[in-house]
Amino acid sequence: MQDPNPMPWGAFDRYQAHFIVRKQTDHGINYVATTKLTTKGHFSSKTILKVEWDGNGSLAKKLNEDNTLNEMIAKQSIPDATIYIEPTDGVIRIRNKWKNHLEFGITKELFEIYDRIAGHIKSI
């Protein structure tokens, strides 16, 4: 018998924008950082109170010192404020969470956040 409700196969409807910063690194651990969000509320009413960067390297320290950047991130939605920075094959990748085709997009504010992060990466 054939299943009347088959499981979908193939590509899923999920997208991610990756911002790439060209930077040769000797110590990749210096360029690994993730946002750590302090939030208030539940579900759709959840808001961001504070943004900190989690990481062992000099990049996380430098990002934590940039209060303007962290205030900009705190104004974003939870998925947009969750930012990952990681080195990959001679470049540094800046990305956020996966989104479906309806949510996918980069706002001007989010682009400014990524641009500011890229500036910090280049300065180290």
C-alpha positions in Angstrom: 0.0 0.0 0.0 1.2 3.5 -0.8 1.2 6.1 2.0 -1.5 8.7 1.4 0.6 11.4 3.2 4.1 10.9 2.0 7.0 12.6 3.7 8.5 15.4 1.6 11.9 14.7 0.1 14.5 17.0 -1.3 15.6 20.4 -0.3 13.9 22.0 2.7 12.7 25.6 2.6 15.5 27.0 4.8 18.0 29.7 4.0 20.9 31.5 5.6 22.8 34.5 4.5 26.6 34.3 5.1 28.7 37.4 5.2 32.3 36.6 4.4 35.3 38.7 5.6 38.6 37.8 3.9 41.2 37.5 6.6 44.2 35.2 7.0 44.3 33.9 10.5 47.0 32.0 12.4 44.9 31.4 15.4 41.3 30.7 14.4 40.1 30.5 18.0 40.5 34.2 18.2 37.7 34.7 15.7 35.0 32.4 17.1 32.2 34.3 18.8 28.4 33.9 19.4 25.9 36.3 20.8 24.6 35.5 24.3 21.2 37.1 24.7 19.5 38.1 28.0 15.8 38.2 27.3 12.5 38.9 29.1 9.0 37.6 28.3 7.7 34.5 26.5 7.0 33.5 23.0 6.1 36.4 20.6 6.4 39.0 23.4 10.0 38.0 24.2 12.4 41.0 24.1 16.1 41.4 24.4 17.5 43.1 27.4 21.2 42.7 27.0 23.6 41.3 24.4 27.0 39.8 25.2 29.5 37.9 23.1 30.6 34.5 24.1 34.1 33.4 22.9 37.6 32.9 24.1 39.4 35.0 21.7 40.2 38.7 21.2 37.3 39.2 18.8 34.7 38.4 21.5 36.4 40.8 23.9 36.4 43.6 21.3 32.8 43.0 20.4 31.8 43.1 24.1 33.4 46.5 24.4 31.3 48.0 21.5 28.2 49.2 23.4 26.7 50.8 20.2 26.9 47.5 18.4 25.3 45.6 21.2 22.5 48.2 21.5 21.9 47.8 17.7 21.7 44.0 18.1 19.3 44.3 21.1 16.7 46.1 18.8 16.5 43.1 16.5 14.3 40.0 16.7 15.7 36.9 18.6 16.6 35.0 15.4 18.3 38.1 13.9 20.1 38.9 17.1 21.5 35.3 17.3 24.8 35.8 15.4 27.6 33.3 14.9 31.1 34.2 13.8 33.5 31.5 12.8 36.7 31.1 10.7 36.5 28.8 7.6 39.3 28.2 5.0 41.0 31.6 5.1 37.8 33.7 5.6 35.7 34.6 8.6 32.0 33.8 8.3 29.2 35.9 9.9 25.8 34.3 9.9 22.5 34.0 11.9 19.9 31.3 12.2 18.1 29.5 9.4 15.0 31.1 8.0 12.2 30.0 5.7 11.4 31.8 2.4 8.9 34.1 4.1 11.3 35.3 6.8 14.5 35.4 4.7 15.9 38.8 4.1 18.5 41.3 5.3 17.3 44.6 6.6 19.4 47.8 6.4 19.9 47.6 10.2 21.1 44.0 10.1 23.5 44.8 7.3 24.9 47.7 9.4 25.4 45.3 12.3 27.3 42.8 10.1 29.3 45.6 8.5 30.4 46.9 12.0 31.3 43.3 13.0 33.4 43.0 9.9 35.2 46.2 10.8 36.2 44.7 14.1 37.3 41.5 12.5 39.6 43.4 10.1 41.0 45.5 12.9 42.3 42.5 14.8 
